[in-house]
Amino acid sequence: MVGLLILKQLENLSNERVVLQFKRNPYYQYFCAHPNYTPDVPCNATELVYFRKRIGTQGFGKKLLFKTFFIKIHIFIDC
């Protein structure tokens, strides 16, 4: 779910739109650590709201920072 929230912020999408894009876009699924393409949605849009409220804005910031750091390390190693 953290990956969906990051994509939502990066692409400036609504909750419904990011879930729909996840279903359609294999790159979104790869970013969210799904190894194979699946035409299913991981959650509904309202679950993103509940998840974001549960971790809070500070918790989301920490998870966003960690995920961004991990992605940069992963990209650096792959190059």
DRENTI-772925 format. One record per residue: z, x, y of N, C-alpha, C, O, CB in turn; residue in one letter. Coordinates in nm, 3 decimals, always signed. Atoms other than C-alpha are relative to their C-alpha. Glycine has a CB too. Example, Ala and Ser with C-alpha at 12.3 -4.5 7.8 and 13.67 -1.06 7.14 Angstrom:
// residues 2
<site <+0.000 +0.089 -0.119> <+0.780 +1.230 -0.450> <+0.000 +0.090 +0.120> <+0.066 +0.194 +0.118> <+0.125 -0.099 +0.003> 'a'>,
<site <-0.006 -0.082 -0.119> <+0.714 +1.367 -0.106> <+0.073 -0.077 +0.109> <+0.090 -0.026 +0.220> <-0.142 +0.041 +0.046> 's'>,
//
This chain:
// residues 79
<site <+0.000 +0.081 -0.119> <+0.000 +0.000 +0.000> <+0.000 +0.086 +0.126> <-0.051 +0.044 +0.230> <+0.119 -0.092 +0.000> 'm'>,
<site <-0.001 -0.089 -0.116> <+0.058 +0.293 +0.232> <-0.143 +0.036 +0.038> <-0.177 +0.042 +0.156> <+0.084 +0.127 -0.029> 'v'>,
<site <+0.139 -0.032 -0.027> <-0.307 +0.386 +0.197> <-0.072 -0.112 +0.073> <-0.151 -0.087 +0.163> <-0.072 +0.030 -0.129> 'g'>,
<site <+0.061 +0.114 -0.070> <-0.413 +0.037 +0.301> <+0.047 -0.009 +0.144> <-0.032 -0.040 +0.234> <+0.033 -0.131 -0.073> 'l'>,
<site <-0.051 +0.003 -0.137> <-0.187 +0.052 +0.606> <-0.062 +0.111 +0.084> <-0.091 +0.092 +0.202> <+0.152 +0.013 +0.000> 'l'>,
<site <+0.065 -0.109 -0.073> <-0.334 +0.389 +0.703> <-0.144 -0.036 +0.034> <-0.188 -0.017 +0.147> <+0.004 +0.131 -0.083> 'i'>,
<site <+0.138 +0.042 -0.026> <-0.689 +0.258 +0.666> <-0.006 -0.111 +0.104> <-0.096 -0.113 +0.188> <-0.066 -0.048 -0.130> 'l'>,
<site <-0.006 +0.109 -0.099> <-0.593 -0.051 +0.865> <+0.013 +0.057 +0.140> <-0.054 +0.012 +0.233> <+0.118 -0.094 -0.031> 'k'>,
<site <-0.020 -0.061 -0.131> <-0.472 +0.167 +1.152> <-0.120 +0.084 +0.042> <-0.163 +0.079 +0.157> <+0.126 +0.085 -0.001> 'q'>,
<site <+0.113 -0.087 -0.034> <-0.760 +0.416 +1.136> <-0.125 -0.078 +0.038> <-0.196 -0.041 +0.132> <-0.032 +0.091 -0.116> 'l'>,
<site <+0.121 +0.078 -0.022> <-1.032 +0.153 +1.125> <+0.021 -0.118 +0.094> <-0.074 -0.190 +0.128> <-0.053 -0.050 -0.132> 'e'>,
<site <-0.035 +0.111 -0.090> <-0.851 -0.097 +1.352> <-0.044 -0.134 -0.061> <-0.115 -0.213 +0.003> <-0.066 +0.020 +0.139> 'n'>,
<site <+0.036 +0.121 +0.073> <-0.887 -0.377 +1.095> <+0.119 -0.093 -0.012> <+0.234 -0.051 +0.003> <-0.054 +0.035 -0.139> 'l'>,
<site <-0.106 +0.095 +0.029> <-0.689 -0.691 +1.028> <+0.045 +0.019 -0.144> <-0.020 +0.088 -0.222> <-0.048 -0.147 +0.025> 's'>,
<site <-0.049 -0.009 +0.138> <-0.484 -0.726 +0.711> <-0.102 -0.056 -0.098> <-0.128 +0.003 -0.203> <+0.133 -0.075 -0.014> 'n'>,
<site <+0.098 +0.063 +0.087> <-0.742 -0.960 +0.560> <-0.123 +0.088 -0.018> <-0.177 +0.101 -0.128> <-0.040 -0.136 +0.055> 'e'>,
<site <+0.121 -0.081 +0.003> <-1.029 -0.730 +0.649> <+0.019 +0.128 -0.081> <-0.072 +0.169 -0.154> <-0.043 +0.035 +0.142> 'r'>,
<site <-0.023 -0.124 +0.074> <-0.871 -0.414 +0.506> <+0.008 -0.028 -0.150> <-0.038 +0.053 -0.231> <+0.129 +0.069 +0.048> 'v'>,
<site <-0.005 +0.037 +0.143> <-0.800 -0.592 +0.175> <-0.141 -0.030 -0.051> <-0.176 +0.009 -0.162> <+0.093 -0.123 -0.022> 'v'>,
<site <+0.139 +0.029 +0.039> <-1.160 -0.719 +0.165> <-0.082 +0.129 -0.012> <-0.160 +0.145 -0.105> <-0.065 -0.095 +0.102> 'l'>,
<site <+0.070 -0.128 +0.007> <-1.293 -0.372 +0.241> <+0.042 +0.081 -0.121> <-0.040 +0.151 -0.182> <+0.024 +0.080 +0.128> 'q'>,
<site <-0.047 -0.068 +0.120> <-1.076 -0.231 -0.037> <-0.075 -0.051 -0.122> <-0.112 +0.027 -0.211> <+0.152 -0.019 -0.017> 'f'>,
<site <+0.070 +0.060 +0.114> <-1.242 -0.471 -0.278> <-0.146 +0.046 -0.006> <-0.200 +0.066 -0.115> <+0.006 -0.154 +0.009> 'k'>,
<site <+0.143 -0.032 -0.006> <-1.594 -0.377 -0.163> <-0.032 +0.149 +0.003> <-0.139 +0.190 -0.041> <-0.059 -0.065 +0.121> 'r'>,
<site <+0.031 -0.138 -0.032> <-1.566 -0.009 -0.077> <+0.069 +0.097 -0.096> <+0.192 +0.107 -0.095> <+0.040 +0.031 +0.143> 'n'>,
<site <-0.063 -0.094 +0.093> <-1.508 +0.254 -0.348> <+0.069 +0.116 +0.072> <+0.161 +0.176 +0.017> <-0.103 +0.055 -0.097> 'p'>,
<site <-0.066 -0.107 -0.075> <-1.417 +0.510 -0.080> <+0.141 -0.040 +0.042> <+0.232 +0.042 +0.043> <-0.083 +0.037 +0.123> 'y'>,
<site <-0.134 +0.050 -0.031> <-1.125 +0.294 +0.028> <+0.089 +0.010 -0.124> <+0.206 +0.048 -0.115> <-0.006 -0.146 +0.051> 'y'>,
<site <-0.079 -0.005 +0.123> <-1.012 +0.274 -0.333> <+0.035 +0.144 -0.036> <+0.147 +0.171 -0.080> <-0.078 -0.066 -0.116> 'q'>,
<site <-0.029 -0.141 +0.028> <-1.040 +0.650 -0.378> <+0.108 +0.052 +0.095> <+0.197 +0.125 +0.052> <-0.129 +0.085 +0.014> 'y'>,
<site <-0.101 -0.041 -0.097> <-0.839 +0.705 -0.059> <+0.138 -0.051 -0.040> <+0.238 +0.017 -0.016> <-0.037 -0.052 +0.139> 'f'>,
<site <-0.127 +0.059 +0.042> <-0.569 +0.478 -0.201> <+0.039 +0.043 -0.142> <+0.127 -0.017 -0.203> <-0.007 -0.152 +0.006> 'c'>,
<site <-0.033 -0.063 +0.128> <-0.561 +0.688 -0.523> <-0.032 -0.086 -0.122> <+0.036 -0.077 -0.224> <+0.146 +0.034 -0.002> 'a'>,
<site <+0.048 +0.074 +0.116> <-0.743 +0.445 -0.751> <-0.111 +0.084 -0.064> <-0.212 +0.110 +0.000> <-0.053 -0.144 +0.039> 'h'>,
<site <+0.097 -0.093 +0.060> <-0.933 +0.664 -0.999> <-0.136 -0.061 -0.030> <-0.237 +0.009 -0.026> <+0.057 +0.054 -0.128> 'p'>,
<site <+0.126 +0.067 +0.033> <-1.200 +0.408 -1.090> <-0.020 -0.120 +0.090> <+0.076 -0.182 +0.136> <-0.002 -0.043 -0.148> 'n'>,
<site <+0.031 +0.117 -0.083> <-1.378 +0.141 -0.891> <+0.036 -0.128 -0.075> <-0.001 -0.145 -0.192> <-0.149 -0.001 +0.040> 'y'>,
<site <-0.031 +0.132 +0.055> <-1.241 -0.208 -0.954> <-0.031 -0.104 +0.106> <+0.002 -0.083 +0.223> <+0.149 -0.009 -0.047> 't'>,
<site <+0.032 +0.103 -0.099> <-1.366 -0.526 -0.786> <+0.119 -0.091 +0.032> <+0.100 -0.197 +0.092> <-0.115 -0.083 -0.050> 'p'>,
<site <-0.120 +0.081 -0.025> <-1.009 -0.658 -0.767> <+0.071 +0.049 +0.126> <+0.053 +0.163 +0.169> <+0.096 +0.005 -0.120> 'd'>,
<site <-0.082 -0.040 -0.115> <-0.777 -0.657 -0.469> <+0.139 +0.038 -0.049> <+0.191 -0.024 -0.142> <+0.008 -0.115 +0.106> 'v'>,
<site <-0.132 -0.044 +0.046> <-0.444 -0.474 -0.503> <+0.112 -0.093 +0.042> <+0.218 -0.097 -0.022> <+0.027 +0.138 +0.052> 'p'>,
<site <-0.102 +0.091 -0.051> <-0.254 -0.733 -0.303> <-0.069 -0.099 +0.094> <-0.187 -0.083 +0.126> <+0.116 +0.077 +0.075> 'c'>,
<site <+0.058 +0.087 -0.102> <-0.307 -1.019 -0.065> <+0.045 +0.048 +0.138> <+0.134 +0.133 +0.148> <+0.042 -0.149 -0.023> 'n'>,
<site <-0.024 -0.050 -0.136> <-0.298 -0.974 +0.311> <+0.144 -0.019 +0.045> <+0.196 +0.064 +0.120> <-0.093 -0.069 +0.097> 'a'>,
<site <-0.138 +0.022 -0.044> <+0.048 -1.122 +0.357> <+0.097 +0.101 -0.059> <+0.201 +0.129 +0.000> <+0.045 -0.141 -0.037> 't'>,
<site <-0.087 -0.102 +0.059> <+0.199 -0.864 +0.122> <+0.003 +0.126 +0.085> <+0.104 +0.197 +0.087> <-0.046 +0.034 -0.141> 'e'>,
<site <-0.001 -0.115 -0.091> <+0.093 -0.593 +0.369> <+0.099 -0.020 +0.113> <+0.167 +0.074 +0.154> <-0.141 +0.023 +0.057> 'l'>,
<site <-0.096 +0.030 -0.107> <+0.296 -0.765 +0.640> <+0.142 +0.019 -0.050> <+0.224 +0.083 +0.017> <-0.019 -0.145 +0.052> 'v'>,
<site <-0.135 -0.014 +0.056> <+0.603 -0.785 +0.417> <+0.034 +0.146 -0.028> <+0.146 +0.190 -0.003> <+0.014 -0.083 -0.129> 'y'>,
<site <-0.023 -0.142 +0.030> <+0.563 -0.423 +0.308> <+0.026 +0.078 +0.128> <+0.117 +0.161 +0.133> <-0.121 +0.059 -0.075> 'f'>,
<site <-0.017 -0.070 -0.128> <+0.526 -0.300 +0.667> <+0.135 -0.032 +0.062> <+0.201 +0.057 +0.117> <-0.112 -0.038 +0.097> 'r'>,
<site <-0.132 +0.037 -0.052> <+0.835 -0.494 +0.772> <+0.112 +0.063 -0.081> <+0.215 +0.102 -0.026> <+0.017 -0.152 +0.000> 'k'>,
<site <-0.103 -0.055 +0.086> <+1.030 -0.364 +0.474> <+0.023 +0.149 +0.026> <+0.138 +0.194 +0.025> <-0.037 -0.022 -0.146> 'r'>,
<site <-0.018 -0.143 -0.025> <+0.965 +0.003 +0.548> <+0.028 +0.029 +0.146> <+0.076 +0.137 +0.179> <-0.121 +0.077 -0.046> 'i'>,
<site <-0.027 -0.019 -0.142> <+0.991 -0.043 +0.925> <-0.101 +0.094 +0.065> <-0.180 +0.158 -0.003> <+0.140 +0.053 +0.020> 'g'>,
<site <+0.096 -0.084 -0.071> <+0.799 +0.142 +1.193> <+0.030 +0.148 -0.019> <-0.062 +0.229 -0.029> <-0.001 -0.034 +0.148> 't'>,
<site <-0.033 -0.141 +0.021> <+0.989 +0.468 +1.149> <-0.036 +0.043 -0.142> <-0.087 +0.153 -0.162> <+0.150 +0.025 +0.026> 'q'>,
<site <+0.036 -0.031 +0.138> <+0.943 +0.457 +0.772> <-0.150 +0.014 -0.017> <-0.197 +0.101 -0.089> <+0.053 -0.106 -0.094> 'g'>,
<site <+0.145 -0.008 +0.008> <+0.573 +0.391 +0.815> <-0.050 +0.129 +0.063> <-0.141 +0.193 +0.011> <-0.065 -0.121 +0.069> 'f'>,
<site <+0.039 -0.125 -0.065> <+0.545 +0.684 +1.055> <+0.023 +0.120 -0.090> <-0.061 +0.210 -0.095> <+0.077 +0.018 +0.130> 'g'>,
<site <-0.029 -0.112 +0.092> <+0.710 +0.918 +0.803> <-0.099 +0.002 -0.115> <-0.148 +0.108 -0.152> <+0.143 -0.010 -0.053> 'k'>,
<site <+0.095 +0.006 +0.111> <+0.487 +0.797 +0.520> <-0.140 +0.036 +0.046> <-0.215 +0.102 -0.026> <+0.001 -0.141 -0.064> 'k'>,
<site <+0.131 -0.034 -0.055> <+0.180 +0.824 +0.743> <-0.012 +0.150 +0.019> <-0.115 +0.209 -0.014> <-0.023 -0.074 +0.133> 'l'>,
<site <+0.001 -0.144 -0.021> <+0.270 +1.180 +0.837> <-0.013 +0.074 -0.133> <-0.092 +0.168 -0.144> <+0.126 +0.045 +0.073> 'l'>,
<site <+0.007 -0.065 +0.131> <+0.326 +1.278 +0.472> <-0.137 -0.016 -0.062> <-0.194 +0.080 -0.114> <+0.107 -0.056 -0.093> 'f'>,
<site <+0.131 +0.026 +0.061> <+0.003 +1.114 +0.354> <-0.107 +0.081 +0.072> <-0.196 +0.137 +0.007> <-0.034 -0.152 +0.006> 'k'>,
<site <+0.098 -0.077 -0.076> <-0.196 +1.280 +0.635> <+0.009 +0.148 -0.037> <-0.093 +0.214 -0.055> <+0.021 -0.019 +0.150> 't'>,
<site <-0.020 -0.139 +0.038> <-0.044 +1.618 +0.549> <-0.056 +0.026 -0.139> <-0.123 +0.127 -0.162> <+0.149 +0.037 +0.005> 'f'>,
<site <+0.050 -0.015 +0.137> <-0.124 +1.568 +0.180> <-0.152 -0.001 -0.003> <-0.213 +0.079 -0.075> <+0.055 -0.113 -0.089> 'f'>,
<site <+0.146 +0.008 -0.004> <-0.484 +1.472 +0.258> <-0.058 +0.130 +0.054> <-0.156 +0.181 +0.000> <-0.046 -0.120 +0.086> 'i'>,
<site <+0.050 -0.125 -0.057> <-0.532 +1.781 +0.475> <+0.013 +0.114 -0.099> <-0.077 +0.197 -0.111> <+0.074 +0.034 +0.130> 'k'>,
<site <-0.019 -0.104 +0.101> <-0.389 +2.005 +0.204> <-0.103 -0.016 -0.112> <-0.163 +0.082 -0.157> <+0.144 -0.005 -0.058> 'i'>,
<site <+0.095 +0.028 +0.108> <-0.609 +1.838 -0.060> <-0.141 +0.039 +0.042> <-0.215 +0.099 -0.036> <+0.005 -0.150 -0.039> 'h'>,
<site <+0.134 -0.034 -0.049> <-0.923 +1.876 +0.153> <-0.014 +0.151 +0.011> <-0.118 +0.206 -0.025> <-0.027 -0.068 +0.136> 'i'>,
<site <+0.004 -0.145 -0.015> <-0.838 +2.238 +0.229> <-0.017 +0.068 -0.136> <-0.093 +0.164 -0.148> <+0.128 +0.050 +0.068> 'f'>,
<site <+0.008 -0.059 +0.133> <-0.793 +2.317 -0.140> <-0.137 -0.026 -0.062> <-0.191 +0.062 -0.130> <+0.111 -0.056 -0.091> 'i'>,
<site <+0.131 +0.033 +0.056> <-1.117 +2.139 -0.237> <-0.112 +0.083 +0.061> <-0.211 +0.112 -0.005> <-0.029 -0.147 +0.019> 'd'>,
<site <+0.105 -0.078 -0.067> <-1.319 +2.339 +0.016> <-0.001 +0.139 -0.058> <-0.081 +0.222 -0.016> <+0.021 +0.006 +0.153> 'c'>,
//
